[in-house]
Structures are given as structure tokens and as C-alpha cells.
Amino acid sequence: MTRNGLHHVTAIAGRAQDNLDFYTRTLGLRLVKKTVNFDDPGAYHLYYGDAGGSPGTILTFFPWEHAAPGRAGAGELQETVFRIPLSAIGFWTSRLQSYGVERAQRFGETLLRFRDPDGLRLALAGIPGIESEPAWDNGEVPVAHAIRGFHSVSLMLDRTAATGAILSDVFGFAEVAKEGSVTRYQAEGTAIGGIVDLQEVGGFLPARLGRGSVHHLAFRAADDAAEAEMVRKLAANHGLHTTEQKDRNYFRSVYFREPGHVLFEIATDIPGFAVDEPAESLGAALKLPAFLETHRGAIEAALPELA
């Protein structure tokens, strides 16, 4: 069965230890992979998600300690939203007080908006009836209140029509609602990571990439064949061409700039995060791709220790 939706979101952080502490201890996510940026092996690439590192639950970071702060604006993924049980709203309101948490409503749902230590915009959406869904238990956040994967992402764009057409035609989303300047697209049958909100903000300054901003957004493809079909549709129907396929060990990816200038990735569900370490010990050891193994000593010496 084809499963459409979000695969992961990748953002830029500052100090790696602060990032690890916030996402594993404060938010209670699992560190599912500790590796390096394949294009910049002097920096970590940290992946957080659910117990098994499922597509639609994964938020990843490039911790570049000395990166300048990003600037909000048009052409960026503005907000990443996680799902929590509606009954957990009070717990999280209290837990996130020091992170500027604010309560809001969008499309009839209760949101708790806040920022991580680097200024990345996050939110929790209270969803009724998901208390029985599995959740990662690391002893920091009670399972009853724990995060259950992505709810949605919100993109701020100068114009949204062309991006919406790609969501519908290539990625299997459909327009389901409008609220002010925001149009909601949803992938049918996908509860986790199944929503993209597009906000049209003509005239805003363009975003500037930096610490506390999102680097790219990845969409799911079941396998190489599904990815190739998406690439074909992008070229044939939208005049957009992707990079060549890149092997990221845990998925295989292509990249392109969508019409609003956000960097989009298409990532395969296979082979997954247990390809190079047992599922029960995901994230415990530093994992390197084969082409970097001969440099392990130098890489480990350059990376900051994580506790």
C-alpha cells in the first residue's frame, strides 16, 4: 500500500549537547541515529523520532555551534507541529513554560506554540482519541502525555498555488480546508505526518537560513520505484528537476527547490534506521557511512562528546 506523507524535517541547531538534552529529555523523543553530516563530517547529524524511527516522526539536526541565527520570512518551513493527546495539553503547558509556550487555535485544533533553545518554531497539536497509540517511553515524559509523531508542517510562501499543485499531483495530498491566508493539504489515510499547511504572505522579506531554521523538508516514497515516479511527474507536469539519487544509508533521496524556494527532499521508507544497528539500541553508537569509516578516528576526535 502506498503511504503518502512527511518523512522527516531537518533543521539547523547550535550546540549539540543542548539540542540532545532538549529533544530527548524535555520533549521525550528517542535519539534514533547518531551519525555525521555526510557532506560535512566534522558535524553531527542527529535524528529524533519514535521508538522505531518511523517515517513521519523524524526531526533531524545539523548542530553547527557557531552558525548565525536564521531570519523568518517567505520561502521557509515556518513551524513543525507534533501530535499529542488532547488530554496532555495541561501537562505540556506547564512543562514548556520556560520556552515561551502560547496556546492557539488552528482549523479547530488546540496548539501549543513554543521555540526550542535555538529559536526553532515548534508546536504541539492536541488530538482527541490517540492516547492508546504507541509512544516512546524514556522515563522523562509519561507515556500518557508523550508525543506521537508529526501532526503537520506550516510553510510560509510568497505564493502558494504552484506548491499546492505539487503537493496534490506528486505527493498525494489534497486541499481540505482554508482559514484566512492558510490552505491545508492532507494525505488521505495518513494520521502521522499527513498534513501540510501553506500560508501565503506576498511581500514578506525572504527567509535567511541559519541556526533555529529548517534546512529542508522530506516527503515519503515507499521505495526507489515510487521515488522515480515522483521525479518523473515533477519534470513532466511541473518542469522541475531533482538532483541525482543520494544514498543516505537509512533512505535514498533526491532534492529540489519547490516554486516557493523551500528545499524539498523525496526520501524512501527503505531500508530504515535498523540497517546498521539493532532496533533496541538505536542511537547508542556513532554510525558512519562506509566511505567515512577509514576516517573514524579523526572524525571522532573532532566531534564534541555527547552525554
C-alpha positions, 0 to 999 in steps of 0.5 A: 500500500502506498503511504503518502506523507512527511518523512522527516524535517531537518533543521539547523541547531547550535550546540549539540549537547543542548539540542540532545538534552532538549529533544530527548529529555524535555520533549521525550523523543528517542535519539534514533541515529547518531551519525555525521553530516555526510557532506560535512563530517566534522558535524553531527547529524542527529535524528529524533523520532519514535521508538522505531524511527518511523517515517513521519516522526523524524526531526533531524539536526545539523548542530553547527555551534557557531552558525548565525541565527536564521531570519523568518520570512517567505520561502521557509518551513515556518513551524513543525507541529507534533501530535499529542493527546488532547488530554496532555495539553495541561501537562505540556503547558506547564512543562514548556513554560520556560520556552515561551509556550502560547496556546492557539487555535488552528482549523479547530485544533488546540496548539501549543506554540513554543521555540526550542533553545535555538529559536526553532518554531515548534508546536504541539497539536492536541488530538482527541482519541490517540492516547492508546497509540504507541509512544516512546517511553524514556522515563522523562515524559509519561507515556500518557502525555508523550508525543506521537509523531508529526501532526503537520508542517506550516510553510510560509510562501510568497505564493502558494498555488504552484506548491499546492499543485505539487503537493496534490499531483506528486505527493498525494495530498489534497486541499481540505480546508482554508482559514484566512491566508492558510490552505491545508493539504492532507494525505488521505489515510495518513494520521502521522505526518499527513498534513501540510499547511501553506500560508501565503504572505506576498511581500514578506522579506525572504527567509535567511537560513541559519541556526533555529531554521529548517534546512529542508523538508522530506516527503515519503516514497515507499521505495526507489520505484515510487521515488522515480515516479515522483521525479518523473511527474515533477519534470513532466507536469511541473518542469522541475528537476531533482538532483541525482539519487543520494544514498543516505544509508537509512533512505535514498533521496533526491532534492529540489527547490519547490516554486516557493524556494523551500528545499524539498527532499523525496526520501524512501521508507527503505531500508530504515534506521535498523540497517546498521544497528539493532532496533533496541539500541538505536542511537547508542553508537556513532554510525558512519557511512562506509566511505567515512569509516577509514576516517573514524578516528579523526572524525571522532576526535573532532566531534564534541562528546555527547552525554 
